[in-house]
């Protein structure tokens, strides 16, 4: 499989030619098909124009050249197409490279063993985060770095940091060829190559000497191994994505109150009887936020993994839910554990997405069966945080109980029809007709507990002006500001008006 390049039109026999950027309706498309026929290519794939766009000249050229003309579906990118073709050929039994042809699709351990035999060293297959997906069962002596990597199922963090700082990963992902890392201090010699599907990097293969120097043919053999590994890593990623989706759907159902704790425990590895809690995470509205909020699920999952928490992250409209399992057995210590994670997560996310992040911390549940109740308290705490009544970034329901209760009361009152004769209703009608600002005056007066100087400062007016407005609003709406019930009703109605004007913040 190769991409057509008009400046370097070399095509090998048996190739599938990807005519990227070539319009199937153009004369250039006819030239590509003819060149493919002369070189012995079996097929040419054009972009998503569809068979109906093929001209009669293109059809005639394809028939004369003995070349199949195919069209990429609009919903499949070129990178995905390359991977799907490679994976399909491997699944159909088409031999990729003879030494690896007998490895079953997706058998990464078998592939690592086959590569080790072919290359003549000890092999690890790693993902883009330097986590070990598979390693060869090499019997010869290997170095301490390989032992630590295999035991931890990932390259040590200090080694990853050193390679990132030196630019090694940039070379590895960008060169498209075998990269040698010479022995240096405590870093032993390695050969590595990126595994790609089209221009997409899927992972890497690493080779370490095992009791003897690597043979001269190791680099060539490693190139062949990388070609053979692509469909295996695509298959692994596809299966992993399917598993993650199943876990998330099971968690979503459980948090909605309709799922099975046992089903989630079986798929996610969370203990049914262990303590758990839910975090409700959302980027706060306001200026300065960027599209980083779209990455919230991935950012949250990475942070939880880095803090060594068992977590299932579920995307919901506007944010994410995080189900934390296997918490400390003591309830108070588990609560402190969850709160610490929420606070560190809020700081990390706020710096990353360019906006304030709010996290409602659900109450710790005794077991996974009660996860939905923890989600309910997390949602209530988050709603209170987003109401604008507090500057806190993280809170449990008990921390914002008054705000949460008031929101609940306002929800109930939303459905209660109010008579038009109420003072606040008359005042709002007057303001609408005269632009008098009397509703804001009343709100400031009540919010500052009748402290005229403080209320006047809040509105930016002189106290005498504020006193005049109070007298005027009394005349307009007839409110009795000395009556506790009148004051309470006015405050509730003002909050209902705020909600109607600006939404449920």
Secondary structure as GFF3:
##gff-version 3
##sequence-region A 1 505
A	DSSP	beta_strand	2	3	.	.	.	ID=ss1
A	DSSP	beta_strand	16	18	.	.	.	ID=ss2
A	DSSP	alpha_helix	27	39	.	.	.	ID=ss3
A	DSSP	beta_strand	43	46	.	.	.	ID=ss4
A	DSSP	three_ten_helix	51	53	.	.	.	ID=ss5
A	DSSP	alpha_helix	56	65	.	.	.	ID=ss6
A	DSSP	beta_strand	68	71	.	.	.	ID=ss7
A	DSSP	alpha_helix	78	91	.	.	.	ID=ss8
A	DSSP	three_ten_helix	98	100	.	.	.	ID=ss9
A	DSSP	alpha_helix	108	119	.	.	.	ID=ss10
A	DSSP	beta_strand	122	126	.	.	.	ID=ss11
A	DSSP	beta_strand	132	135	.	.	.	ID=ss12
A	DSSP	alpha_helix	144	152	.	.	.	ID=ss13
A	DSSP	alpha_helix	157	166	.	.	.	ID=ss14
A	DSSP	alpha_helix	168	175	.	.	.	ID=ss15
A	DSSP	beta_strand	179	181	.	.	.	ID=ss16
A	DSSP	beta_strand	190	197	.	.	.	ID=ss17
A	DSSP	beta_strand	200	208	.	.	.	ID=ss18
A	DSSP	alpha_helix	218	255	.	.	.	ID=ss19
A	DSSP	alpha_helix	261	268	.	.	.	ID=ss20
A	DSSP	beta_strand	277	283	.	.	.	ID=ss21
A	DSSP	three_ten_helix	291	295	.	.	.	ID=ss22
A	DSSP	alpha_helix	296	306	.	.	.	ID=ss23
A	DSSP	beta_strand	310	316	.	.	.	ID=ss24
A	DSSP	beta_strand	319	325	.	.	.	ID=ss25
A	DSSP	alpha_helix	331	353	.	.	.	ID=ss26
A	DSSP	beta_strand	357	361	.	.	.	ID=ss27
A	DSSP	three_ten_helix	368	370	.	.	.	ID=ss28
A	DSSP	alpha_helix	371	386	.	.	.	ID=ss29
A	DSSP	beta_strand	394	396	.	.	.	ID=ss30
A	DSSP	three_ten_helix	397	400	.	.	.	ID=ss31
A	DSSP	alpha_helix	401	414	.	.	.	ID=ss32
A	DSSP	alpha_helix	423	434	.	.	.	ID=ss33
A	DSSP	alpha_helix	438	447	.	.	.	ID=ss34
A	DSSP	alpha_helix	452	459	.	.	.	ID=ss35
A	DSSP	alpha_helix	463	477	.	.	.	ID=ss36
A	DSSP	alpha_helix	484	502	.	.	.	ID=ss37
###
